[in-house]
Amino acid sequence: MTHTAKRPAANFEALFHQAPCGYLVTDDAGRIAAVNDTFVRWTGYGRAQLLEMTLPSLMPVGDQILYATHCIPQLGITGSVSEVAVDIIGADGVRRPALLSASRFAPAGGGTDSVRVIIFSAHERRQYERELVSALRAAEESDARRAEVERQLQRLALHDVLTGLPNRAGLKARLDELPSGSSGKTLAALFIDLDHFKAVNDSLGHGAGDSLLVSAAERLAAAVEGTALVGRLSGDEFVVLGAMSRAADATALAARLMEVLAAPIDIEGLEIVTSASIGIAVAGEGEDTVDDLIRRADIAMYRAKERGRNCWELHRPAPSDPAVDRLRALGELRRGIGEGALRVHYQPRIDLHTGRPSGVEALVRWQHPTRGLLPPSEFISMAEESGLVRPLGAWVLDETLKLAESLRRDSQAGAALEFAVNLSARQLNDPGLVSMVEGALRRREMDPAMLLLEITETALMQDPTAALESLTALKNLGVGLAVDDFGTGYSSLTYLKKFPINELKIDRSFIMGLGSDTGDSAIVGSCIGLAHAVGIRAVAEGVETEGQVEALQTMGCDLAQGYLFARPLPEQRLREWLSANA
């Protein structure tokens, strides 16, 4: 009996040490409590040496900062991190690229939580993936496998991979399965969007978000089983199609589905309560394809969102339809660009070491004929989606460089100013971007080093390969590059090392908490340290108090901008401000 009881522990010990990747157990501070044979061999250290070390001490300083500012907070919030790219320095001093995953666990008998760490050699991981791909290709060569693959492809073409629900094409293919019932019924569509789904993804991770989507799909399918079809369109958007006798039947179903979705869901030990906004559209006489019906239900769903979420809205065709309004607004913007209705305002940037202006950031405004001066949030996304952002961006850049040329002629101080211009995600992926920037610099005889192009984290990561190519070409022109709104997106040391960045701009949401929120202060300090660790400048956005300036100076921040110094100013007022603060 005793021998049998010990065998599982012995088997686990053997699996632990013979695993194809490095396994470690650490405490929250990273002190190594256990390590397997694979990691010992891979690093070249002795086991006794490793047990006297911390995991961060095996990394270069940049990855130590990444572990402290990303991995440790993530472990505290969600209990896990997945495949973070780091380097491990072996006993021979050579860096070994690796992928690090970690999770917290509590001992069965109680006690202090520990952290389980898995470290996969990047080279071995690639080799492992290549072997998997080769095995798949070999399997697909057999007739039996090929037939199975074809069946799976047919299913994938009509179903959502995550939830198993029909997609848009699958719903159309299954319309004949809807119960027809008595005559006089008509088709209705309910467009369902989960409220605040992004908050679950951002706070708990995509795994938790996927669990929430699967749970919502199961509840919707169970609620309408045998009476309607449920499909997933994309993201957190679902649609229900059913035959209804009247609109009241559709609204009653919407109310019931809202109740079903509102029941708490347990995800990773947390009770999540979600809600939904539902748009309803009912087909009229002789009208509406399925796509038309879903489009109208989608419009009604956005009206439900505008009403405050967690409600339903029935689509009632009216002279003022959001889709029509958007087309009208696009036409107005197109005319505004052509007729000179755009304005550029400039916000000064201050050198925190000297207290003097170091440059300005260009911010576009739209002088709308009836709504007044509109900020970028009112029209930039519309310009991106329609393609108008290309002429708009070219105009903003030329206006900014025209001002730079004028200031350079008018004053010696103006020649030393740096001019920052924002690039959108659409511009970054525009193949004509580099030639547009080069042409604008040449026309104004501008020193490229005095132009700074700002890109958001999100724009960088939409297509990292294309972004790297564009940024490298821009860097070769001699212009500076900045990451804007840092801290609100990916905040990864990996891309700071990968992309040719000169400047990191810390988002205003963190600056607001300086001096009052220890968490924000720690984040800002970490961002500044991260920037300096990779040899770039740190810039604070949204500075509004002297206390924030003092805190930033103490932390060693390089530049700042915000209402404390000046609001975005039209050209003439900027000239006056520069004269007063020269």
NORGI-V183974 format. One record per residue. N is the residue number from 1. RES is the residue in one small letter. PHI is phi in degrees with one decimal (999 if undefined). PSI is psi in whole degrees, 0 to 359 (* if undefined). NEAR is the number of other ideal C-beta (glycine too) atoms within 10 Angstrom. Layout:
BEGIN
n=(N & N)
res=(RES & RES)
phi=(PHI & PHI)
psi=(PSI & PSI)
near=(NEAR & NEAR)
END
This chain:
BEGIN
n=(1 & 2 & 3 & 4 & 5 & 6 & 7 & 8 & 9 & 10 & 11 & 12 & 13 & 14 & 15 & 16 & 17 & 18 & 19 & 20 & 21 & 22 & 23 & 24 & 25 & 26 & 27 & 28 & 29 & 30 & 31 & 32 & 33 & 34 & 35 & 36 & 37 & 38 & 39 & 40 & 41 & 42 & 43 & 44 & 45 & 46 & 47 & 48 & 49 & 50 & 51 & 52 & 53 & 54 & 55 & 56 & 57 & 58 & 59 & 60 & 61 & 62 & 63 & 64 & 65 & 66 & 67 & 68 & 69 & 70 & 71 & 72 & 73 & 74 & 75 & 76 & 77 & 78 & 79 & 80 & 81 & 82 & 83 & 84 & 85 & 86 & 87 & 88 & 89 & 90 & 91 & 92 & 93 & 94 & 95 & 96 & 97 & 98 & 99 & 100 & 101 & 102 & 103 & 104 & 105 & 106 & 107 & 108 & 109 & 110 & 111 & 112 & 113 & 114 & 115 & 116 & 117 & 118 & 119 & 120 & 121 & 122 & 123 & 124 & 125 & 126 & 127 & 128 & 129 & 130 & 131 & 132 & 133 & 134 & 135 & 136 & 137 & 138 & 139 & 140 & 141 & 142 & 143 & 144 & 145 & 146 & 147 & 148 & 149 & 150 & 151 & 152 & 153 & 154 & 155 & 156 & 157 & 158 & 159 & 160 & 161 & 162 & 163 & 164 & 165 & 166 & 167 & 168 & 169 & 170 & 171 & 172 & 173 & 174 & 175 & 176 & 177 & 178 & 179 & 180 & 181 & 182 & 183 & 184 & 185 & 186 & 187 & 188 & 189 & 190 & 191 & 192 & 193 & 194 & 195 & 196 & 197 & 198 & 199 & 200 & 201 & 202 & 203 & 204 & 205 & 206 & 207 & 208 & 209 & 210 & 211 & 212 & 213 & 214 & 215 & 216 & 217 & 218 & 219 & 220 & 221 & 222 & 223 & 224 & 225 & 226 & 227 & 228 & 229 & 230 & 231 & 232 & 233 & 234 & 235 & 236 & 237 & 238 & 239 & 240 & 241 & 242 & 243 & 244 & 245 & 246 & 247 & 248 & 249 & 250 & 251 & 252 & 253 & 254 & 255 & 256 & 257 & 258 & 259 & 260 & 261 & 262 & 263 & 264 & 265 & 266 & 267 & 268 & 269 & 270 & 271 & 272 & 273 & 274 & 275 & 276 & 277 & 278 & 279 & 280 & 281 & 282 & 283 & 284 & 285 & 286 & 287 & 288 & 289 & 290 & 291 & 292 & 293 & 294 & 295 & 296 & 297 & 298 & 299 & 300 & 301 & 302 & 303 & 304 & 305 & 306 & 307 & 308 & 309 & 310 & 311 & 312 & 313 & 314 & 315 & 316 & 317 & 318 & 319 & 320 & 321 & 322 & 323 & 324 & 325 & 326 & 327 & 328 & 329 & 330 & 331 & 332 & 333 & 334 & 335 & 336 & 337 & 338 & 339 & 340 & 341 & 342 & 343 & 344 & 345 & 346 & 347 & 348 & 349 & 350 & 351 & 352 & 353 & 354 & 355 & 356 & 357 & 358 & 359 & 360 & 361 & 362 & 363 & 364 & 365 & 366 & 367 & 368 & 369 & 370 & 371 & 372 & 373 & 374 & 375 & 376 & 377 & 378 & 379 & 380 & 381 & 382 & 383 & 384 & 385 & 386 & 387 & 388 & 389 & 390 & 391 & 392 & 393 & 394 & 395 & 396 & 397 & 398 & 399 & 400 & 401 & 402 & 403 & 404 & 405 & 406 & 407 & 408 & 409 & 410 & 411 & 412 & 413 & 414 & 415 & 416 & 417 & 418 & 419 & 420 & 421 & 422 & 423 & 424 & 425 & 426 & 427 & 428 & 429 & 430 & 431 & 432 & 433 & 434 & 435 & 436 & 437 & 438 & 439 & 440 & 441 & 442 & 443 & 444 & 445 & 446 & 447 & 448 & 449 & 450 & 451 & 452 & 453 & 454 & 455 & 456 & 457 & 458 & 459 & 460 & 461 & 462 & 463 & 464 & 465 & 466 & 467 & 468 & 469 & 470 & 471 & 472 & 473 & 474 & 475 & 476 & 477 & 478 & 479 & 480 & 481 & 482 & 483 & 484 & 485 & 486 & 487 & 488 & 489 & 490 & 491 & 492 & 493 & 494 & 495 & 496 & 497 & 498 & 499 & 500 & 501 & 502 & 503 & 504 & 505 & 506 & 507 & 508 & 509 & 510 & 511 & 512 & 513 & 514 & 515 & 516 & 517 & 518 & 519 & 520 & 521 & 522 & 523 & 524 & 525 & 526 & 527 & 528 & 529 & 530 & 531 & 532 & 533 & 534 & 535 & 536 & 537 & 538 & 539 & 540 & 541 & 542 & 543 & 544 & 545 & 546 & 547 & 548 & 549 & 550 & 551 & 552 & 553 & 554 & 555 & 556 & 557 & 558 & 559 & 560 & 561 & 562 & 563 & 564 & 565 & 566 & 567 & 568 & 569 & 570 & 571 & 572 & 573 & 574 & 575 & 576 & 577 & 578 & 579 & 580 & 581 & 582)
res=(m & t & h & t & a & k & r & p & a & a & n & f & e & a & l & f & h & q & a & p & c & g & y & l & v & t & d & d & a & g & r & i & a & a & v & n & d & t & f & v & r & w & t & g & y & g & r & a & q & l & l & e & m & t & l & p & s & l & m & p & v & g & d & q & i & l & y & a & t & h & c & i & p & q & l & g & i & t & g & s & v & s & e & v & a & v & d & i & i & g & a & d & g & v & r & r & p & a & l & l & s & a & s & r & f & a & p & a & g & g & g & t & d & s & v & r & v & i & i & f & s & a & h & e & r & r & q & y & e & r & e & l & v & s & a & l & r & a & a & e & e & s & d & a & r & r & a & e & v & e & r & q & l & q & r & l & a & l & h & d & v & l & t & g & l & p & n & r & a & g & l & k & a & r & l & d & e & l & p & s & g & s & s & g & k & t & l & a & a & l & f & i & d & l & d & h & f & k & a & v & n & d & s & l & g & h & g & a & g & d & s & l & l & v & s & a & a & e & r & l & a & a & a & v & e & g & t & a & l & v & g & r & l & s & g & d & e & f & v & v & l & g & a & m & s & r & a & a & d & a & t & a & l & a & a & r & l & m & e & v & l & a & a & p & i & d & i & e & g & l & e & i & v & t & s & a & s & i & g & i & a & v & a & g & e & g & e & d & t & v & d & d & l & i & r & r & a & d & i & a & m & y & r & a & k & e & r & g & r & n & c & w & e & l & h & r & p & a & p & s & d & p & a & v & d & r & l & r & a & l & g & e & l & r & r & g & i & g & e & g & a & l & r & v & h & y & q & p & r & i & d & l & h & t & g & r & p & s & g & v & e & a & l & v & r & w & q & h & p & t & r & g & l & l & p & p & s & e & f & i & s & m & a & e & e & s & g & l & v & r & p & l & g & a & w & v & l & d & e & t & l & k & l & a & e & s & l & r & r & d & s & q & a & g & a & a & l & e & f & a & v & n & l & s & a & r & q & l & n & d & p & g & l & v & s & m & v & e & g & a & l & r & r & r & e & m & d & p & a & m & l & l & l & e & i & t & e & t & a & l & m & q & d & p & t & a & a & l & e & s & l & t & a & l & k & n & l & g & v & g & l & a & v & d & d & f & g & t & g & y & s & s & l & t & y & l & k & k & f & p & i & n & e & l & k & i & d & r & s & f & i & m & g & l & g & s & d & t & g & d & s & a & i & v & g & s & c & i & g & l & a & h & a & v & g & i & r & a & v & a & e & g & v & e & t & e & g & q & v & e & a & l & q & t & m & g & c & d & l & a & q & g & y & l & f & a & r & p & l & p & e & q & r & l & r & e & w & l & s & a & n & a)
phi=(999 & -65.5 & -62.6 & -65.1 & -66.4 & -83.2 & -61.4 & -58.1 & -64.3 & -65.9 & -63.2 & -62.4 & -61.8 & -66.1 & -61.6 & -59.4 & -80.3 & -99.0 & -58.4 & -73.9 & -129.2 & -76.1 & -117.7 & -134.4 & -121.6 & -129.9 & -91.5 & -62.0 & -81.5 & 92.5 & -68.0 & -79.4 & -104.3 & -154.6 & -151.2 & -89.3 & -62.2 & -59.7 & -68.2 & -60.0 & -65.7 & -64.9 & -86.3 & 86.0 & -81.7 & -77.5 & -59.7 & -61.6 & -63.5 & -63.5 & -71.1 & -103.7 & -113.7 & -108.2 & -59.2 & -60.1 & -67.2 & -87.0 & -112.0 & -66.8 & -59.0 & -62.0 & -73.7 & -61.4 & -65.5 & -58.5 & -65.6 & -72.5 & -93.9 & -116.3 & -67.8 & -62.4 & -60.6 & -65.6 & -63.2 & -69.8 & -87.2 & -107.5 & 85.9 & -159.9 & -133.0 & -131.7 & 50.2 & -88.3 & -79.0 & -138.4 & -109.2 & -110.3 & -90.9 & -79.4 & -63.0 & -85.8 & 82.8 & -87.2 & -78.5 & -119.0 & -59.7 & -150.1 & -115.1 & -109.7 & -124.4 & -150.1 & -149.7 & -86.0 & -146.5 & -104.2 & -59.3 & -60.0 & -90.7 & 90.7 & 114.6 & -75.2 & -61.6 & -122.4 & -120.4 & -93.6 & -120.2 & -115.1 & -121.1 & -105.9 & -56.5 & -59.1 & -64.8 & -66.9 & -62.9 & -62.3 & -63.2 & -61.9 & -66.4 & -61.5 & -64.9 & -63.5 & -63.2 & -62.9 & -64.2 & -63.9 & -61.3 & -64.1 & -65.2 & -70.2 & -73.6 & -77.9 & -60.9 & -64.7 & -65.9 & -62.5 & -64.9 & -66.5 & -61.4 & -62.7 & -64.9 & -66.7 & -62.7 & -62.9 & -68.1 & -62.3 & -66.3 & -114.2 & -134.1 & -79.2 & -65.2 & -71.0 & -98.0 & 80.1 & -74.8 & -61.3 & -89.6 & -59.0 & -64.7 & -64.9 & -62.4 & -62.6 & -68.0 & -107.2 & -58.3 & -70.9 & -83.1 & -65.3 & -63.9 & -80.7 & 62.2 & -77.7 & -67.8 & 93.6 & -85.0 & -132.9 & -78.4 & -129.7 & -123.2 & -115.4 & -97.4 & -114.7 & -126.8 & -69.2 & -78.3 & 58.0 & -62.9 & -58.8 & -64.3 & -67.3 & -59.3 & -70.8 & -89.2 & -109.1 & 100.9 & -68.0 & -62.0 & -66.4 & -60.8 & -63.0 & -61.8 & -64.0 & -64.3 & -63.6 & -62.5 & -62.7 & -61.2 & -63.7 & -67.3 & -64.1 & -63.2 & -67.7 & -70.4 & -116.0 & -53.0 & 81.8 & -118.2 & -156.3 & -105.4 & -118.1 & -136.5 & -111.8 & -85.8 & -174.0 & 49.8 & -104.1 & -106.2 & -121.5 & -137.9 & -117.6 & -114.7 & -153.3 & -90.2 & -121.6 & -77.9 & -158.2 & -63.1 & -61.4 & -64.6 & -68.2 & -68.2 & -65.5 & -64.6 & -59.9 & -62.9 & -67.9 & -66.1 & -63.2 & -65.3 & -61.0 & -73.6 & -77.0 & -64.9 & -57.7 & -120.4 & -89.4 & -129.1 & 53.5 & 82.6 & -108.0 & -89.5 & -103.4 & -110.8 & -114.7 & -138.5 & -141.9 & -108.2 & -124.7 & -106.0 & -122.1 & -136.9 & -116.4 & -66.4 & -95.1 & -67.6 & 60.5 & -132.9 & 77.3 & -75.7 & -59.1 & -63.0 & -61.0 & -63.6 & -65.9 & -62.1 & -67.2 & -66.3 & -62.2 & -60.6 & -64.5 & -61.7 & -65.2 & -66.6 & -63.0 & -60.2 & -64.7 & -76.1 & 120.7 & 70.6 & 55.0 & -157.3 & -114.2 & -141.7 & -91.3 & -72.7 & -123.2 & -53.7 & -142.6 & -56.7 & -103.9 & -101.9 & -52.8 & -65.0 & -67.9 & -59.9 & -66.4 & -62.3 & -64.9 & -63.5 & -62.1 & -62.9 & -64.6 & -65.6 & -60.0 & -67.5 & -60.9 & -64.5 & -72.4 & -101.4 & 77.1 & -88.1 & -86.9 & -131.0 & -115.4 & -106.6 & -127.8 & -106.8 & -64.1 & -115.3 & -112.2 & -77.2 & -72.1 & -81.7 & -110.9 & 77.9 & -106.4 & -62.7 & -110.9 & 173.1 & -140.4 & -108.8 & -85.4 & -129.9 & -82.0 & -131.9 & -119.0 & -83.2 & -73.0 & -63.9 & -120.5 & -99.3 & 84.1 & -79.2 & -102.6 & -76.1 & -58.2 & -59.5 & -84.1 & -145.9 & -65.6 & -62.8 & -64.6 & -66.1 & -64.6 & -65.4 & -91.7 & 90.5 & -70.3 & -64.2 & -66.6 & -65.9 & -63.8 & -63.3 & -63.9 & -67.7 & -61.3 & -62.1 & -66.4 & -62.3 & -65.5 & -69.9 & -63.7 & -64.6 & -58.9 & -62.9 & -66.2 & -65.6 & -64.8 & -73.2 & -79.7 & -152.8 & -67.5 & -64.4 & -63.8 & -67.9 & -93.9 & -77.4 & -101.4 & -116.6 & -102.8 & -131.0 & -82.5 & -112.9 & -87.1 & -61.4 & -65.7 & -65.3 & -60.8 & -93.7 & -80.3 & -62.3 & -93.0 & -61.4 & -62.5 & -67.0 & -64.4 & -65.0 & -61.3 & -65.4 & -64.6 & -63.3 & -67.8 & -60.7 & -95.8 & 51.0 & -94.6 & -67.6 & -55.8 & -65.0 & -91.1 & -107.0 & -121.0 & -102.9 & -104.5 & -129.9 & -76.2 & -56.9 & -61.3 & -63.0 & -62.4 & -93.1 & -63.8 & -148.1 & -56.0 & -66.0 & -66.7 & -62.9 & -61.2 & -64.1 & -65.5 & -66.1 & -63.8 & -65.4 & -65.9 & -62.0 & -66.0 & -72.2 & 103.6 & -80.6 & -87.2 & -130.7 & -129.9 & -95.5 & -92.3 & 55.4 & -63.2 & 107.2 & -97.5 & -121.0 & -86.9 & 46.6 & -106.3 & -63.7 & -57.9 & -76.7 & -64.7 & -76.9 & -80.1 & -89.9 & -80.0 & -92.3 & -101.9 & -151.3 & -119.6 & -104.1 & -80.1 & -61.6 & -60.6 & -62.1 & -84.8 & -64.2 & -58.8 & -89.1 & -60.6 & 88.5 & -122.2 & -122.2 & -64.9 & -64.7 & -63.3 & -62.0 & -66.9 & -65.6 & -62.1 & -60.5 & -66.7 & -64.5 & -64.3 & -62.7 & -64.1 & -60.8 & -67.4 & -64.4 & -101.4 & 78.8 & -125.9 & -79.9 & -112.2 & -125.4 & -98.5 & -102.6 & 72.9 & -75.8 & -128.6 & -133.5 & -64.5 & -62.1 & -65.6 & -61.7 & -61.5 & -64.1 & -65.5 & -64.0 & -63.0 & -77.8 & 87.9 & -63.8 & -86.8 & -130.9 & -150.8 & -147.5 & 160.4 & -65.0 & -59.0 & -90.5 & -174.7 & -77.4 & -58.1 & -119.2 & -65.5 & -54.0 & -64.4 & -69.6 & -63.8 & -59.6 & -65.2 & -65.1 & -64.3 & -64.8 & -74.5 & -115.0 & -66.6)
psi=(318 & 317 & 319 & 322 & 329 & 342 & 316 & 321 & 320 & 320 & 318 & 320 & 319 & 317 & 319 & 313 & 334 & 5 & 149 & 356 & 168 & 130 & 132 & 154 & 126 & 169 & 184 & 331 & 356 & 3 & 130 & 123 & 335 & 149 & 142 & 169 & 325 & 314 & 323 & 313 & 318 & 320 & 335 & 357 & 155 & 154 & 318 & 323 & 314 & 324 & 352 & 5 & 171 & 153 & 314 & 331 & 346 & 1 & 155 & 164 & 322 & 318 & 333 & 318 & 316 & 317 & 320 & 322 & 341 & 305 & 310 & 312 & 321 & 322 & 323 & 328 & 307 & 348 & 2 & 155 & 153 & 124 & 60 & 129 & 120 & 170 & 139 & 126 & 118 & 179 & 336 & 3 & 1 & 136 & 136 & 110 & 138 & 164 & 125 & 128 & 148 & 154 & 147 & 147 & 150 & 134 & 145 & 324 & 12 & 177 & 189 & 138 & 149 & 170 & 124 & 128 & 132 & 126 & 117 & 124 & 127 & 322 & 315 & 324 & 315 & 319 & 318 & 317 & 320 & 320 & 321 & 317 & 318 & 319 & 320 & 315 & 320 & 319 & 322 & 345 & 338 & 150 & 319 & 317 & 320 & 320 & 320 & 320 & 319 & 320 & 319 & 320 & 321 & 320 & 317 & 327 & 336 & 357 & 154 & 131 & 318 & 310 & 342 & 359 & 157 & 146 & 192 & 314 & 322 & 322 & 315 & 322 & 337 & 12 & 328 & 352 & 348 & 134 & 126 & 326 & 212 & 163 & 163 & 357 & 153 & 161 & 137 & 148 & 135 & 116 & 118 & 126 & 124 & 134 & 137 & 31 & 324 & 326 & 324 & 314 & 315 & 324 & 323 & 348 & 164 & 332 & 316 & 321 & 318 & 320 & 320 & 318 & 317 & 316 & 317 & 318 & 316 & 320 & 317 & 316 & 319 & 326 & 332 & 12 & 127 & 351 & 340 & 170 & 141 & 134 & 161 & 125 & 307 & 158 & 235 & 28 & 125 & 161 & 142 & 128 & 131 & 160 & 122 & 147 & 329 & 169 & 328 & 328 & 321 & 318 & 325 & 321 & 319 & 316 & 320 & 320 & 326 & 320 & 318 & 317 & 337 & 347 & 139 & 145 & 131 & 117 & 117 & 39 & 359 & 141 & 113 & 127 & 119 & 166 & 174 & 152 & 131 & 129 & 139 & 136 & 134 & 133 & 142 & 186 & 123 & 23 & 170 & 107 & 172 & 319 & 319 & 317 & 316 & 322 & 316 & 323 & 324 & 316 & 317 & 324 & 319 & 328 & 323 & 320 & 315 & 332 & 354 & 7 & 175 & 45 & 170 & 159 & 131 & 129 & 125 & 107 & 133 & 164 & 327 & 95 & 138 & 322 & 319 & 319 & 321 & 318 & 321 & 317 & 322 & 319 & 320 & 319 & 318 & 317 & 322 & 320 & 317 & 332 & 10 & 32 & 357 & 150 & 150 & 124 & 155 & 128 & 123 & 149 & 135 & 135 & 114 & 346 & 326 & 341 & 8 & 157 & 135 & 344 & 190 & 155 & 131 & 130 & 121 & 147 & 156 & 118 & 88 & 142 & 333 & 335 & 358 & 201 & 116 & 138 & 168 & 327 & 339 & 344 & 348 & 316 & 322 & 320 & 322 & 313 & 328 & 348 & 357 & 345 & 336 & 304 & 327 & 312 & 321 & 322 & 316 & 316 & 316 & 319 & 319 & 316 & 330 & 318 & 317 & 318 & 318 & 316 & 325 & 322 & 324 & 331 & 151 & 325 & 324 & 332 & 338 & 356 & 145 & 140 & 120 & 135 & 136 & 142 & 136 & 169 & 322 & 319 & 320 & 328 & 7 & 120 & 341 & 5 & 310 & 316 & 327 & 314 & 316 & 318 & 319 & 319 & 319 & 319 & 321 & 3 & 47 & 137 & 119 & 330 & 342 & 1 & 131 & 124 & 127 & 133 & 137 & 158 & 317 & 318 & 322 & 321 & 358 & 319 & 82 & 324 & 313 & 323 & 316 & 319 & 315 & 315 & 322 & 318 & 320 & 319 & 323 & 338 & 339 & 2 & 159 & 156 & 137 & 146 & 118 & 156 & 39 & 136 & 343 & 352 & 247 & 327 & 50 & 131 & 332 & 312 & 334 & 326 & 328 & 317 & 148 & 70 & 141 & 339 & 143 & 122 & 116 & 128 & 145 & 334 & 332 & 326 & 325 & 329 & 1 & 131 & 341 & 336 & 112 & 329 & 314 & 320 & 319 & 321 & 315 & 315 & 320 & 320 & 319 & 315 & 322 & 316 & 312 & 330 & 329 & 11 & 32 & 168 & 152 & 130 & 133 & 131 & 151 & 33 & 127 & 350 & 156 & 327 & 322 & 321 & 314 & 318 & 318 & 320 & 320 & 323 & 349 & 20 & 145 & 308 & 163 & 155 & 154 & 177 & 338 & 323 & 309 & 146 & 167 & 130 & 143 & 166 & 311 & 318 & 329 & 317 & 318 & 320 & 318 & 322 & 320 & 336 & 18 & *)
near=(4 & 5 & 7 & 7 & 8 & 9 & 9 & 9 & 9 & 10 & 10 & 10 & 11 & 11 & 11 & 15 & 14 & 10 & 14 & 10 & 18 & 22 & 18 & 21 & 16 & 19 & 14 & 13 & 10 & 22 & 16 & 21 & 11 & 14 & 25 & 20 & 15 & 19 & 24 & 18 & 10 & 18 & 22 & 13 & 19 & 11 & 13 & 8 & 14 & 19 & 13 & 11 & 15 & 16 & 25 & 20 & 12 & 25 & 21 & 14 & 11 & 17 & 25 & 19 & 20 & 26 & 22 & 16 & 20 & 19 & 23 & 17 & 15 & 16 & 18 & 10 & 11 & 18 & 18 & 18 & 21 & 15 & 11 & 19 & 17 & 25 & 16 & 22 & 15 & 14 & 13 & 9 & 7 & 11 & 13 & 18 & 13 & 25 & 17 & 23 & 16 & 23 & 15 & 15 & 12 & 11 & 9 & 6 & 5 & 6 & 8 & 8 & 12 & 17 & 24 & 15 & 21 & 18 & 24 & 17 & 20 & 16 & 11 & 15 & 16 & 12 & 11 & 14 & 10 & 10 & 10 & 10 & 10 & 10 & 10 & 11 & 10 & 10 & 13 & 11 & 8 & 10 & 7 & 8 & 14 & 12 & 10 & 13 & 13 & 10 & 10 & 10 & 10 & 10 & 12 & 11 & 11 & 17 & 17 & 19 & 9 & 13 & 21 & 13 & 22 & 21 & 20 & 17 & 12 & 17 & 22 & 16 & 13 & 14 & 12 & 6 & 8 & 15 & 10 & 8 & 11 & 7 & 6 & 8 & 16 & 17 & 17 & 26 & 30 & 29 & 29 & 27 & 20 & 21 & 18 & 13 & 18 & 12 & 11 & 23 & 18 & 13 & 12 & 19 & 19 & 11 & 14 & 18 & 22 & 15 & 19 & 20 & 22 & 15 & 18 & 24 & 19 & 14 & 17 & 25 & 18 & 10 & 17 & 19 & 9 & 6 & 13 & 22 & 20 & 26 & 26 & 26 & 19 & 9 & 13 & 21 & 16 & 27 & 26 & 26 & 23 & 19 & 19 & 22 & 14 & 13 & 16 & 11 & 16 & 25 & 19 & 13 & 22 & 23 & 12 & 12 & 24 & 17 & 9 & 14 & 23 & 14 & 10 & 10 & 19 & 10 & 17 & 13 & 6 & 13 & 8 & 15 & 9 & 20 & 13 & 26 & 24 & 27 & 27 & 26 & 28 & 22 & 18 & 11 & 6 & 5 & 9 & 18 & 11 & 16 & 11 & 14 & 24 & 23 & 18 & 24 & 26 & 20 & 18 & 24 & 25 & 15 & 17 & 24 & 16 & 11 & 12 & 9 & 14 & 17 & 17 & 25 & 23 & 20 & 22 & 12 & 10 & 8 & 5 & 7 & 14 & 14 & 11 & 11 & 10 & 13 & 12 & 11 & 16 & 17 & 10 & 17 & 22 & 15 & 11 & 19 & 17 & 10 & 10 & 9 & 16 & 19 & 16 & 21 & 19 & 26 & 20 & 23 & 26 & 23 & 13 & 21 & 12 & 8 & 11 & 13 & 23 & 20 & 22 & 28 & 24 & 22 & 18 & 23 & 19 & 23 & 14 & 16 & 11 & 5 & 11 & 9 & 12 & 18 & 13 & 16 & 7 & 15 & 23 & 19 & 13 & 14 & 23 & 17 & 12 & 16 & 12 & 19 & 22 & 18 & 13 & 24 & 24 & 19 & 15 & 21 & 25 & 17 & 19 & 23 & 22 & 16 & 21 & 25 & 15 & 14 & 20 & 19 & 9 & 13 & 15 & 8 & 15 & 18 & 13 & 14 & 20 & 19 & 22 & 24 & 24 & 22 & 25 & 20 & 18 & 21 & 23 & 21 & 15 & 19 & 9 & 11 & 20 & 18 & 12 & 16 & 24 & 17 & 14 & 19 & 20 & 10 & 12 & 19 & 10 & 19 & 14 & 16 & 12 & 19 & 26 & 24 & 25 & 20 & 24 & 22 & 20 & 13 & 22 & 25 & 14 & 13 & 14 & 14 & 7 & 12 & 20 & 15 & 15 & 24 & 22 & 13 & 15 & 23 & 17 & 12 & 15 & 13 & 22 & 23 & 21 & 22 & 27 & 25 & 18 & 25 & 22 & 16 & 18 & 16 & 20 & 17 & 21 & 16 & 19 & 22 & 14 & 15 & 18 & 14 & 23 & 17 & 21 & 24 & 27 & 28 & 22 & 17 & 14 & 23 & 25 & 17 & 16 & 23 & 13 & 10 & 13 & 9 & 10 & 18 & 17 & 15 & 22 & 25 & 19 & 21 & 25 & 21 & 16 & 24 & 25 & 17 & 18 & 14 & 9 & 20 & 19 & 25 & 31 & 29 & 21 & 17 & 26 & 15 & 15 & 9 & 12 & 23 & 21 & 13 & 20 & 24 & 13 & 9 & 19 & 14 & 26 & 20 & 21 & 25 & 25 & 22 & 12 & 14 & 18 & 20 & 11 & 20 & 18 & 13 & 16 & 8 & 14 & 21 & 18 & 11 & 18 & 21 & 11 & 7 & 14 & 11)
END
